[in-house]
Amino acid sequence: MRLVGDDLGKVNRTILDRMDSRAPLIPQLAGHIIASGGKRLRPMLTLASALLCGYVGERQI
């Protein structure tokens, strides 16, 4: 987790930014996903793969 921690924070911010909605339930669900720490394996694997393959940029987020 230390290797991808900074980028994982960016993923969390991106999720919250993109879940902005007039429907009150949508931001509430996004906040719950972030707060629970669940659903993190796929983003962590994606970020670690980008790191291992030498990717430089922001598209891994």
C-alpha positions in Angstrom: 0.0 0.0 0.0 2.9 2.3 0.6 3.9 2.2 -3.1 0.5 3.4 -4.3 -0.8 5.3 -1.3 -0.5 8.8 -2.8 -2.2 7.7 -6.1 -4.9 5.8 -4.1 -5.7 9.1 -2.4 -6.2 10.6 -5.9 -8.5 7.8 -6.8 -10.6 8.5 -3.8 -10.8 12.2 -4.7 -11.7 11.3 -8.3 -14.5 9.0 -7.1 -16.0 11.7 -4.8 -15.7 14.4 -7.6 -17.4 12.2 -10.1 -20.2 11.1 -7.8 -21.5 14.7 -7.3 -25.2 14.6 -8.1 -28.5 16.3 -7.3 -29.8 13.0 -6.0 -28.7 13.0 -2.4 -28.2 9.2 -2.3 -25.4 9.3 -4.9 -22.8 11.4 -2.9 -23.8 9.6 0.2 -23.0 6.2 -1.4 -19.7 7.5 -2.7 -18.7 8.8 0.8 -19.6 5.4 2.2 -17.4 3.6 -0.3 -14.5 5.8 0.5 -15.0 5.7 4.3 -15.4 1.9 4.4 -12.1 1.3 2.6 -13.8 -1.4 0.5 -13.5 -1.8 -3.2 -9.8 -1.0 -3.1 -8.2 -4.1 -4.6 -8.8 -3.3 -8.2 -7.5 0.3 -8.0 -4.4 -0.9 -6.0 -3.6 -3.5 -8.6 -4.0 -1.0 -11.4 -1.8 1.5 -9.7 0.8 -1.2 -8.9 0.8 -2.5 -12.4 1.4 1.0 -13.8 4.3 1.5 -11.4 5.8 -1.9 -12.3 5.5 -1.2 -16.0 7.3 2.1 -15.6 4.2 4.2 -16.6 4.7 7.9 -16.1 1.7 10.2 -16.2 -1.8 10.6 -14.6 -3.9 8.2 -16.7 -3.5 5.4 -14.2 -5.8 7.3 -11.9 
